[in-house]
Amino acid sequence: MLYIGLKHLHTTVVTLSLLLFVLRFGLVTAGSDLASRKWLRITPHAINTLLLVTAFGVAWAGWNYPAVLHGWINAKVLGLIAYIALGVLAFKTERSLGARVGYFIGALVIYGYLVAVALAKSAWPF
């Protein structure tokens, strides 16, 4: 029961993370005043923290990770860190728009990879 609840929470948080990431990037890129709203700057940090916590919770409850190592879970952990890092870089205003768009696209590619890994349960899902 714990695993199923954590998995559903995790998939919800994964979706929220992507939606807020795309929304916020669009607002920042368009120069919208909405992008500077406090809730829109703080909420993604809370969502990504919850994303990490639920990811480790699902890995622990479902596969006894990290006591038992699984290559595909290791790939997801590293990919999740890369997704968050590229997402942070996409919002660094001192970078050029082209670089920020590149980081944004890179984060989306990693997001797709993470979904594929989760579905295939393989670090090489393609």
N, CA, C and O atoms as a DFTB+ gen file, in Angstrom:
504 C
 N C O
     1  1       0.809      -1.193       0.000
     2  2       0.000       0.000       0.000
     3  2       0.858       1.266       0.000
     4  3       0.549       2.227      -0.704
     5  1       1.933       1.264       0.789
     6  2       2.826       2.421       0.846
     7  2       3.412       2.711      -0.532
     8  3       3.465       3.863      -0.964
     9  1       3.851       1.655      -1.218
    10  2       4.454       1.820      -2.537
    11  2       3.477       2.464      -3.517
    12  3       3.836       3.400      -4.231
    13  1       2.254       1.967      -3.550
    14  2       1.263       2.480      -4.505
    15  2       0.966       3.957      -4.222
    16  3       0.896       4.763      -5.150
    17  1       0.793       4.307      -2.965
    18  2       0.539       5.698      -2.605
    19  2       1.694       6.601      -2.984
    20  3       1.486       7.681      -3.537
    21  1       2.918       6.167      -2.689
    22  2       4.096       6.956      -3.050
    23  2       4.244       7.091      -4.558
    24  3       4.600       8.154      -5.067
    25  1       3.964       5.995      -5.269
    26  2       4.085       6.031      -6.731
    27  2       3.092       7.023      -7.339
    28  3       3.450       7.785      -8.237
    29  1       1.853       7.016      -6.856
    30  2       0.860       7.961      -7.367
    31  2       1.233       9.401      -7.022
    32  3       1.094      10.299      -7.852
    33  1       1.703       9.615      -5.805
    34  2       2.146      10.950      -5.417
    35  2       3.322      11.386      -6.290
    36  3       3.375      12.531      -6.742
    37  1       4.257      10.478      -6.524
    38  2       5.433      10.791      -7.329
    39  2       5.042      11.159      -8.765
    40  3       5.544      12.142      -9.308
    41  1       4.163      10.388      -9.371
    42  2       3.771      10.702     -10.753
    43  2       3.006      12.026     -10.827
    44  3       3.110      12.745     -11.820
    45  1       2.254      12.343      -9.799
    46  2       1.575      13.642      -9.749
    47  2       2.588      14.775      -9.654
    48  3       2.476      15.782     -10.353
    49  1       3.579      14.601      -8.782
    50  2       4.602      15.629      -8.600
    51  2       5.455      15.765      -9.865
    52  3       5.858      16.874     -10.216
    53  1       5.731      14.666     -10.544
    54  2       6.481      14.702     -11.801
    55  2       5.736      15.573     -12.815
    56  3       6.339      16.412     -13.485
    57  1       4.437      15.369     -12.920
    58  2       3.627      16.142     -13.858
    59  2       3.590      17.621     -13.469
    60  3       3.731      18.495     -14.324
    61  1       3.400      17.895     -12.178
    62  2       3.402      19.287     -11.711
    63  2       4.739      19.968     -11.983
    64  3       4.780      21.136     -12.370
    65  1       5.819      19.242     -11.782
    66  2       7.148      19.796     -12.020
    67  2       7.283      20.234     -13.477
    68  3       7.747      21.340     -13.754
    69  1       6.885      19.379     -14.393
    70  2       6.985      19.709     -15.810
    71  2       6.078      20.886     -16.173
    72  3       6.503      21.810     -16.867
    73  1       4.840      20.850     -15.707
    74  2       3.903      21.921     -16.046
    75  2       4.385      23.278     -15.532
    76  3       4.334      24.272     -16.257
    77  1       4.852      23.321     -14.285
    78  2       5.345      24.588     -13.736
    79  2       6.617      25.040     -14.441
    80  3       6.819      26.235     -14.657
    81  1       7.468      24.096     -14.797
    82  2       8.708      24.419     -15.488
    83  2       8.404      25.077     -16.835
    84  3       8.965      26.124     -17.159
    85  1       7.526      24.469     -17.606
    86  2       7.172      25.003     -18.927
    87  2       6.451      26.346     -18.777
    88  3       6.751      27.294     -19.503
    89  1       5.507      26.431     -17.844
    90  2       4.775      27.677     -17.634
    91  2       5.722      28.800     -17.227
    92  3       5.687      29.886     -17.806
    93  1       6.549      28.545     -16.254
    94  2       7.453      29.590     -15.755
    95  2       8.451      30.009     -16.838
    96  3       8.719      31.199     -17.002
    97  1       8.999      29.049     -17.574
    98  2       9.949      29.397     -18.623
    99  2       9.272      30.253     -19.695
   100  3       9.850      31.226     -20.180
   101  1       8.057      29.887     -20.054
   102  2       7.323      30.678     -21.034
   103  2       7.076      32.100     -20.549
   104  3       7.227      33.054     -21.312
   105  1       6.702      32.242     -19.298
   106  2       6.451      33.571     -18.745
   107  2       7.729      34.402     -18.674
   108  3       7.726      35.587     -19.008
   109  1       8.819      33.777     -18.239
   110  2      10.096      34.495     -18.134
   111  2      10.577      34.907     -19.526
   112  3      11.010      36.042     -19.726
   113  1      10.501      33.996     -20.473
   114  2      10.958      34.275     -21.833
   115  2      10.122      35.380     -22.486
   116  3      10.644      36.195     -23.247
   117  1       8.829      35.399     -22.183
   118  2       7.946      36.421     -22.748
   119  2       8.072      37.758     -22.019
   120  3       7.515      38.763     -22.460
   121  1       8.801      37.768     -20.906
   122  2       8.965      39.005     -20.140
   123  2       7.736      39.387     -19.343
   124  3       7.540      40.562     -19.031
   125  1       6.906      38.416     -19.010
   126  2       5.673      38.676     -18.277
   127  2       5.952      39.050     -16.820
   128  3       6.873      38.522     -16.198
   129  1       5.146      39.964     -16.291
   130  2       5.250      40.334     -14.885
   131  2       4.827      39.189     -13.971
   132  3       5.232      39.142     -12.809
   133  1       4.021      38.273     -14.480
   134  2       3.589      37.127     -13.679
   135  2       4.766      36.265     -13.241
   136  3       4.710      35.625     -12.191
   137  1       5.822      36.245     -14.033
   138  2       6.988      35.414     -13.720
   139  2       7.668      35.837     -12.427
   140  3       8.356      35.029     -11.803
   141  1       7.489      37.089     -12.014
   142  2       8.146      37.562     -10.802
   143  2       7.290      37.384      -9.561
   144  3       7.689      37.802      -8.474
   145  1       6.145      36.784      -9.695
   146  2       5.297      36.525      -8.527
   147  2       6.021      35.572      -7.581
   148  3       6.648      34.600      -8.002
   149  1       5.915      35.880      -6.301
   150  2       6.640      35.110      -5.291
   151  2       6.260      33.626      -5.319
   152  3       7.137      32.765      -5.236
   153  1       4.968      33.319      -5.434
   154  2       4.543      31.922      -5.414
   155  2       5.104      31.155      -6.603
   156  3       5.383      29.960      -6.498
   157  1       5.269      31.831      -7.726
   158  2       5.765      31.160      -8.924
   159  2       7.278      30.951      -8.874
   160  3       7.817      30.120      -9.604
   161  1       7.955      31.697      -8.022
   162  2       9.390      31.485      -7.844
   163  2       9.676      30.454      -6.762
   164  3      10.694      29.764      -6.827
   165  1       8.796      30.335      -5.763
   166  2       9.027      29.430      -4.638
   167  2       8.462      28.035      -4.884
   168  3       9.092      27.037      -4.533
   169  1       7.287      27.963      -5.481
   170  2       6.601      26.681      -5.674
   171  2       7.447      25.646      -6.414
   172  3       7.453      24.485      -6.006
   173  1       8.165      26.010      -7.488
   174  2       8.972      24.981      -8.162
   175  2      10.035      24.353      -7.249
   176  3      10.346      23.170      -7.387
   177  1      10.586      25.129      -6.329
   178  2      11.572      24.563      -5.399
   179  2      10.916      23.546      -4.471
   180  3      11.485      22.490      -4.196
   181  1       9.730      23.866      -3.994
   182  2       8.996      22.936      -3.140
   183  2       8.611      21.681      -3.918
   184  3       8.728      20.567      -3.406
   185  1       8.154      21.863      -5.153
   186  2       7.760      20.727      -5.990
   187  2       8.967      19.828      -6.274
   188  3       8.862      18.605      -6.180
   189  1      10.105      20.423      -6.620
   190  2      11.288      19.618      -6.932
   191  2      11.851      18.931      -5.692
   192  3      12.409      17.839      -5.796
   193  1      11.716      19.548      -4.527
   194  2      12.111      18.876      -3.286
   195  2      11.220      17.674      -3.050
   196  3      11.703      16.589      -2.727
   197  1       9.916      17.864      -3.212
   198  2       8.975      16.758      -3.071
   199  2       9.232      15.691      -4.133
   200  3       9.058      14.500      -3.871
   201  1       9.638      16.106      -5.312
   202  2       9.988      15.171      -6.381
   203  2      11.134      14.256      -5.950
   204  3      11.067      13.040      -6.132
   205  1      12.175      14.842      -5.382
   206  2      13.310      14.042      -4.899
   207  2      12.898      13.111      -3.767
   208  3      13.275      11.939      -3.759
   209  1      12.134      13.617      -2.821
   210  2      11.713      12.814      -1.665
   211  2      10.845      11.643      -2.117
   212  3      11.050      10.511      -1.676
   213  1       9.877      11.910      -2.995
   214  2       9.009      10.817      -3.449
   215  2       9.764       9.834      -4.331
   216  3       9.467       8.640      -4.316
   217  1      10.736      10.318      -5.101
   218  2      11.541       9.416      -5.936
   219  2      12.299       8.421      -5.058
   220  3      12.292       7.218      -5.318
   221  1      12.949       8.936      -4.022
   222  2      13.668       8.028      -3.123
   223  2      12.708       7.138      -2.340
   224  3      13.028       5.984      -2.052
   225  1      11.535       7.665      -1.993
   226  2      10.539       6.854      -1.291
   227  2      10.047       5.692      -2.137
   228  3       9.940       4.565      -1.653
   229  1       9.746       5.968      -3.410
   230  2       9.301       4.902      -4.317
   231  2      10.413       3.880      -4.520
   232  3      10.157       2.676      -4.509
   233  1      11.645       4.348      -4.704
   234  2      12.775       3.435      -4.912
   235  2      13.007       2.565      -3.676
   236  3      13.319       1.380      -3.793
   237  1      12.855       3.149      -2.517
   238  2      13.054       2.380      -1.287
   239  2      11.911       1.384      -1.068
   240  3      12.150       0.209      -0.791
   241  1      10.664       1.862      -1.196
   242  2       9.508       1.003      -0.930
   243  2       9.357      -0.098      -1.976
   244  3       8.945      -1.211      -1.649
   245  1       9.684       0.199      -3.217
   246  2       9.470      -0.782      -4.275
   247  2      10.640      -1.692      -4.549
   248  3      10.453      -2.845      -4.937
   249  1      11.863      -1.186      -4.350
   250  2      13.038      -1.964      -4.733
   251  2      14.138      -1.991      -3.682
   252  3      15.265      -2.394      -3.971
   253  1      13.819      -1.564      -2.467
   254  2      14.779      -1.574      -1.362
   255  2      16.070      -0.835      -1.722
   256  3      17.165      -1.224      -1.318
   257  1      15.907       0.238      -2.490
   258  2      17.035       1.071      -2.895
   259  2      17.352       2.031      -1.762
   260  3      16.401       2.582      -1.208
   261  1      18.542       2.278      -1.378
   262  2      19.824       1.958      -1.991
   263  2      20.491       0.703      -1.436
   264  3      21.627       0.398      -1.799
   265  1      19.794      -0.036      -0.551
   266  2      20.401      -1.261      -0.027
   267  2      20.681      -2.257      -1.146
   268  3      21.692      -2.958      -1.122
   269  1      19.788      -2.316      -2.119
   270  2      19.977      -3.140      -3.305
   271  2      20.038      -2.190      -4.498
   272  3      19.064      -1.505      -4.808
   273  1      21.180      -2.157      -5.155
   274  2      21.360      -1.217      -6.258
   275  2      20.744      -1.751      -7.547
   276  3      20.848      -2.936      -7.862
   277  1      20.116      -0.867      -8.267
   278  2      19.528      -1.181      -9.566
   279  2      20.014      -0.116     -10.538
   280  3      19.890       1.078     -10.266
   281  1      20.564      -0.537     -11.663
   282  2      21.124       0.404     -12.626
   283  2      20.128       1.419     -13.138
   284  3      20.470       2.588     -13.314
   285  1      18.902       0.992     -13.380
   286  2      17.911       1.920     -13.918
   287  2      17.509       2.966     -12.883
   288  3      17.204       4.103     -13.246
   289  1      17.503       2.602     -11.603
   290  2      17.190       3.589     -10.564
   291  2      18.356       4.565     -10.425
   292  3      18.142       5.764     -10.245
   293  1      19.575       4.064     -10.506
   294  2      20.734       4.962     -10.479
   295  2      20.661       5.965     -11.636
   296  3      20.961       7.146     -11.461
   297  1      20.263       5.487     -12.811
   298  2      20.130       6.365     -13.976
   299  2      19.062       7.428     -13.734
   300  3      19.231       8.582     -14.129
   301  1      17.966       7.042     -13.087
   302  2      16.903       8.010     -12.789
   303  2      17.368       9.050     -11.783
   304  3      17.060      10.233     -11.932
   305  1      18.096       8.633     -10.774
   306  2      18.589       9.577      -9.768
   307  2      19.524      10.593     -10.419
   308  3      19.385      11.797     -10.203
   309  1      20.473      10.107     -11.213
   310  2      21.401      11.020     -11.887
   311  2      20.671      11.902     -12.897
   312  3      20.972      13.089     -13.023
   313  1      19.716      11.322     -13.610
   314  2      18.933      12.092     -14.570
   315  2      18.083      13.154     -13.890
   316  3      17.936      14.260     -14.409
   317  1      17.527      12.826     -12.742
   318  2      16.720      13.796     -12.003
   319  2      17.564      14.975     -11.542
   320  3      17.125      16.123     -11.606
   321  1      18.757      14.694     -11.085
   322  2      19.675      15.764     -10.681
   323  2      20.018      16.625     -11.896
   324  3      20.054      17.851     -11.790
   325  1      20.270      16.002     -13.045
   326  2      20.581      16.751     -14.266
   327  2      19.383      17.585     -14.714
   328  3      19.557      18.725     -15.143
   329  1      18.173      17.036     -14.622
   330  2      16.955      17.764     -14.989
   331  2      16.823      19.025     -14.138
   332  3      16.553      20.106     -14.661
   333  1      17.012      18.885     -12.844
   334  2      16.896      20.036     -11.947
   335  2      18.007      21.049     -12.229
   336  3      17.756      22.254     -12.253
   337  1      19.230      20.566     -12.443
   338  2      20.355      21.479     -12.710
   339  2      20.136      22.257     -14.004
   340  3      20.349      23.468     -14.037
   341  1      19.717      21.585     -15.061
   342  2      19.455      22.284     -16.325
   343  2      18.280      23.254     -16.187
   344  3      18.271      24.326     -16.793
   345  1      17.300      22.864     -15.390
   346  2      16.181      23.761     -15.138
   347  2      16.618      25.027     -14.439
   348  3      16.145      26.115     -14.770
   349  1      17.511      24.903     -13.480
   350  2      18.047      26.077     -12.781
   351  2      18.819      26.953     -13.766
   352  3      18.663      28.174     -13.767
   353  1      19.643      26.337     -14.597
   354  2      20.429      27.098     -15.572
   355  2      19.543      27.811     -16.596
   356  3      19.905      28.876     -17.098
   357  1      18.395      27.230     -16.903
   358  2      17.485      27.840     -17.878
   359  2      16.919      29.167     -17.384
   360  3      16.438      29.974     -18.179
   361  1      16.976      29.391     -16.078
   362  2      16.423      30.622     -15.521
   363  2      17.486      31.637     -15.110
   364  3      17.157      32.679     -14.544
   365  1      18.746      31.348     -15.386
   366  2      19.815      32.302     -15.066
   367  2      19.774      33.443     -16.081
   368  3      20.137      33.262     -17.243
   369  1      19.334      34.601     -15.640
   370  2      19.107      35.722     -16.556
   371  2      20.392      36.310     -17.119
   372  3      20.354      37.009     -18.132
   373  1      21.521      36.045     -16.489
   374  2      22.762      36.592     -17.043
   375  2      23.238      35.804     -18.270
   376  3      24.177      36.224     -18.946
   377  1      22.608      34.687     -18.553
   378  2      22.940      33.907     -19.745
   379  2      22.139      34.432     -20.941
   380  3      21.095      35.062     -20.771
   381  1      22.634      34.169     -22.129
   382  2      21.913      34.602     -23.329
   383  2      20.619      33.799     -23.476
   384  3      20.477      32.712     -22.916
   385  1      19.690      34.355     -24.235
   386  2      18.420      33.667     -24.470
   387  2      18.663      32.329     -25.155
   388  3      18.007      31.340     -24.830
   389  1      19.599      32.287     -26.100
   390  2      19.901      31.035     -26.795
   391  2      20.394      29.958     -25.844
   392  3      19.989      28.800     -25.953
   393  1      21.259      30.327     -24.920
   394  2      21.772      29.363     -23.940
   395  2      20.645      28.896     -23.030
   396  3      20.549      27.708     -22.721
   397  1      19.793      29.817     -22.601
   398  2      18.690      29.450     -21.714
   399  2      17.702      28.522     -22.410
   400  3      17.180      27.591     -21.797
   401  1      17.447      28.778     -23.688
   402  2      16.560      27.889     -24.460
   403  2      17.218      26.514     -24.608
   404  3      16.540      25.489     -24.532
   405  1      18.534      26.494     -24.817
   406  2      19.255      25.223     -24.899
   407  2      19.148      24.419     -23.613
   408  3      18.922      23.209     -23.654
   409  1      19.307      25.081     -22.471
   410  2      19.157      24.397     -21.180
   411  2      17.727      23.902     -20.986
   412  3      17.505      22.812     -20.460
   413  1      16.769      24.706     -21.410
   414  2      15.359      24.323     -21.317
   415  2      15.093      23.066     -22.139
   416  3      14.476      22.119     -21.653
   417  1      15.556      23.064     -23.376
   418  2      15.362      21.893     -24.240
   419  2      16.096      20.683     -23.680
   420  3      15.571      19.570     -23.703
   421  1      17.308      20.898     -23.177
   422  2      18.050      19.802     -22.552
   423  2      17.296      19.207     -21.379
   424  3      17.264      17.986     -21.220
   425  1      16.689      20.049     -20.554
   426  2      15.904      19.567     -19.420
   427  2      14.701      18.761     -19.896
   428  3      14.356      17.743     -19.296
   429  1      14.065      19.212     -20.972
   430  2      12.916      18.470     -21.512
   431  2      13.337      17.112     -22.077
   432  3      12.618      16.124     -21.928
   433  1      14.505      17.065     -22.727
   434  2      15.015      15.794     -23.253
   435  2      15.290      14.830     -22.099
   436  3      14.950      13.649     -22.176
   437  1      15.897      15.330     -21.044
   438  2      16.175      14.476     -19.881
   439  2      14.869      14.023     -19.232
   440  3      14.755      12.880     -18.791
   441  1      13.897      14.911     -19.174
   442  2      12.582      14.535     -18.642
   443  2      12.015      13.355     -19.441
   444  3      11.536      12.383     -18.857
   445  1      12.071      13.442     -20.769
   446  2      11.594      12.345     -21.608
   447  2      12.359      11.061     -21.359
   448  3      11.776       9.977     -21.320
   449  1      13.682      11.185     -21.190
   450  2      14.509      10.017     -20.876
   451  2      14.066       9.397     -19.555
   452  3      13.961       8.175     -19.449
   453  1      13.809      10.224     -18.557
   454  2      13.404       9.704     -17.248
   455  2      12.079       8.954     -17.330
   456  3      11.911       7.914     -16.694
   457  1      11.153       9.474     -18.102
   458  2       9.871       8.783     -18.278
   459  2      10.100       7.444     -18.977
   460  3       9.521       6.432     -18.583
   461  1      10.938       7.433     -20.008
   462  2      11.226       6.187     -20.728
   463  2      11.897       5.163     -19.814
   464  3      11.567       3.978     -19.864
   465  1      12.828       5.609     -18.987
   466  2      13.502       4.707     -18.044
   467  2      12.494       4.134     -17.056
   468  3      12.527       2.941     -16.754
   469  1      11.605       4.975     -16.555
   470  2      10.605       4.513     -15.596
   471  2       9.684       3.463     -16.213
   472  3       9.328       2.486     -15.554
   473  1       9.303       3.659     -17.459
   474  2       8.402       2.706     -18.112
   475  2       9.107       1.401     -18.477
   476  3       8.529       0.322     -18.348
   477  1      10.355       1.500     -18.933
   478  2      11.091       0.318     -19.384
   479  2      11.830      -0.393     -18.254
   480  3      12.206      -1.557     -18.397
   481  1      12.040       0.294     -17.135
   482  2      12.843      -0.236     -16.021
   483  2      14.223      -0.647     -16.517
   484  3      14.767      -1.684     -16.138
   485  1      14.770       0.215     -17.386
   486  2      16.089      -0.019     -17.968
   487  2      16.780       1.325     -18.164
   488  3      16.150       2.304     -18.565
   489  1      18.086       1.364     -17.875
   490  2      18.839       2.592     -18.061
   491  2      18.999       2.923     -19.547
   492  3      19.285       4.069     -19.893
   493  1      18.821       1.944     -20.421
   494  2      18.899       2.136     -21.878
   495  2      17.542       1.772     -22.469
   496  3      17.392       0.697     -23.050
   497  1      16.554       2.654     -22.330
   498  2      15.187       2.283     -22.700
   499  2      14.869       2.330     -24.188
   500  3      13.779       1.920     -24.586
   501  1      15.787       2.817     -25.026
   502  2      15.465       3.008     -26.438
   503  2      15.987       1.882     -27.300
   504  3      15.798       1.897     -28.516
